[in-house]
Amino acid sequence: METTIERQVFVIEQCDMQHEKSRDKTDDMVDRLFVSYKNDVFRFALLLVGDYQLAEDVTQDVFIKALESLVNLRDRGKVKTWLLSITRNTALNLIRRRGFETAGEEEFFSGIPHTDASNLEFYDMLACLDRDGQQIVTLHIVNGLKHREIASVLDMQPAAVRKRYARALETIKNSLEGGGYYE
């Protein structure tokens, strides 16, 4: 017959095994999140902070924060929106802590790794937009978010996002028609 101590040890060992399995599951989930969304998070961080190294730091911080608060994620279908919200908040906190403004367009565009001419042209087109316009267009076109998801990330009303997106497209169109970058 088992003693009480043996039974307690058995229960503790079972709990440890369950905890280990749970941790492995969480680690696996974070790995999948990182692989799936690291580029989206990095590009948005780069847009916000304007510095390649700082964007890498923000990206790392985002996934650490995601790991810490993964249990609080209510809607698993909105993971990308959730991660980009964390990205925005992390980047803005970094900017406030360090006491600097986001980089100007020259620094921003010099920090983007351009893999082909179409990427360069896209980021050149963004140069004619204000910061909000750049964020909205990037989140919609590059990250594939819907306007209501962008509104959630940027803490805006969906109608305001739609209006600013339309204005941004109009600004890009006028810039291109006026000779903007391609004379």
C-alpha positions in Angstrom: 0.0 0.0 0.0 1.2 3.5 -0.9 2.2 5.9 1.7 0.9 9.4 1.7 4.3 10.8 0.9 4.7 8.4 -2.1 1.3 9.5 -3.3 2.2 13.2 -3.0 5.4 12.6 -4.9 3.5 10.9 -7.6 1.0 13.7 -7.9 3.8 16.3 -8.0 5.6 14.4 -10.7 2.4 14.2 -12.8 1.9 17.9 -12.4 5.5 18.6 -13.4 5.0 16.4 -16.5 1.8 18.3 -17.4 3.5 21.6 -16.9 6.4 20.6 -19.1 3.9 19.5 -21.9 2.1 22.8 -21.6 5.3 24.7 -21.8 6.4 22.7 -24.9 3.0 23.5 -26.5 3.4 27.2 -25.7 6.9 27.3 -27.0 5.8 25.6 -30.2 3.0 28.1 -30.6 5.3 31.1 -30.1 7.7 29.5 -32.7 4.9 29.3 -35.2 3.8 32.8 -34.4 7.3 34.1 -35.0 7.8 32.3 -38.3 4.4 33.4 -39.5 4.5 37.0 -38.5 8.1 38.1 -37.9 8.3 39.9 -41.3 5.0 41.8 -40.7 6.0 42.8 -37.2 9.5 43.9 -38.4 8.2 46.0 -41.4 5.7 47.8 -39.2 8.3 48.4 -36.5 10.7 49.7 -39.1 8.0 52.1 -40.4 7.4 53.4 -36.8 11.0 53.7 -35.6 12.8 54.3 -38.8 16.0 52.4 -37.8 16.8 48.9 -38.8 18.5 47.9 -35.5 15.8 49.5 -33.4 13.1 47.7 -35.5 14.9 44.4 -34.8 14.8 45.2 -31.0 11.2 46.1 -31.2 10.4 42.8 -33.0 12.2 40.8 -30.4 10.3 42.7 -27.6 7.0 42.1 -29.3 7.4 38.3 -29.4 8.6 38.3 -25.7 5.5 40.3 -24.8 3.3 38.0 -26.9 4.7 35.0 -25.1 4.0 36.6 -21.7 0.4 37.5 -22.6 -0.5 34.6 -25.0 -3.1 33.3 -22.5 -4.9 36.7 -22.7 -5.5 36.4 -26.4 -9.2 36.0 -26.8 -9.7 35.7 -30.5 -7.1 33.4 -32.1 -8.4 34.6 -35.5 -7.0 38.1 -34.9 -3.4 37.1 -34.0 -1.8 39.4 -36.7 -3.8 42.4 -35.5 -2.9 41.6 -31.9 0.8 41.4 -32.7 0.8 44.6 -34.7 -1.0 46.4 -31.8 1.8 45.2 -29.5 4.3 46.3 -32.1 2.8 49.8 -32.3 2.7 50.2 -28.5 6.2 48.8 -28.1 7.6 51.1 -30.7 5.9 54.2 -29.4 7.1 53.4 -25.9 10.6 53.1 -27.2 10.3 56.4 -28.9 9.0 58.1 -25.8 11.6 56.5 -23.5 14.5 57.5 -25.8 13.1 61.0 -26.3 13.4 61.1 -30.1 11.1 61.6 -33.0 10.6 58.9 -35.6 13.1 59.1 -38.3 12.6 61.3 -41.3 11.8 59.7 -44.6 15.5 59.6 -45.7 16.5 57.5 -42.7 13.4 55.4 -43.0 13.9 54.5 -46.6 17.6 53.9 -46.2 16.9 51.3 -43.5 14.6 49.1 -45.6 16.2 46.1 -47.2 15.0 46.4 -50.8 14.9 43.0 -52.5 13.7 44.2 -55.9 12.7 47.2 -57.8 9.0 46.9 -57.0 9.7 47.2 -53.3 11.8 50.3 -53.9 9.0 51.9 -55.9 6.4 51.1 -53.3 8.4 52.7 -50.5 9.2 55.7 -52.7 5.5 56.2 -53.2 5.0 56.2 -49.5 7.4 59.1 -49.1 4.7 61.6 -50.2 2.5 60.6 -47.3 2.4 61.7 -43.7 3.1 59.1 -41.0 -0.5 58.1 -40.5 -0.9 57.6 -44.3 2.3 55.5 -44.4 1.1 53.3 -41.6 -2.4 52.8 -43.0 -1.2 52.0 -46.5 1.5 49.7 -45.3 -0.8 47.8 -42.9 -3.4 47.4 -45.7 -1.3 46.6 -48.7 1.8 45.0 -47.2 0.3 43.4 -44.1 -3.1 42.6 -45.6 -5.2 44.0 -42.8 -8.7 45.1 -43.3 -9.7 48.7 -42.4 -11.4 47.7 -39.1 -8.2 45.7 -38.1 -6.1 48.7 -38.9 -8.4 50.8 -36.8 -7.8 48.4 -33.9 -4.0 48.5 -34.4 -3.8 52.3 -34.6 -6.6 53.0 -32.1 -8.7 54.9 -34.6 -12.3 54.7 -35.8 -12.8 52.5 -38.9 -14.4 55.4 -40.8 -11.3 57.5 -40.1 -9.0 54.8 -41.4 -11.1 54.4 -44.6 -11.0 58.2 -45.1 -7.3 58.5 -44.5 -6.6 55.5 -46.7 -8.6 57.1 -49.6 -6.7 60.4 -49.1 -3.4 58.5 -49.0 -4.2 56.8 -52.3 -5.3 60.1 -53.8 -2.0 61.7 -52.6 0.0 58.9 -54.2 -2.0 59.2 -57.4 -1.5 62.9 -57.6 2.2 62.5 -56.9 2.6 60.0 -59.7 0.5 62.0 -62.1 2.5 65.1 -61.3 5.8 63.4 -62.1 6.7 62.9 -58.4 9.4 60.3 -58.3 9.5 59.0 -61.9 10.5 62.0 -64.0 
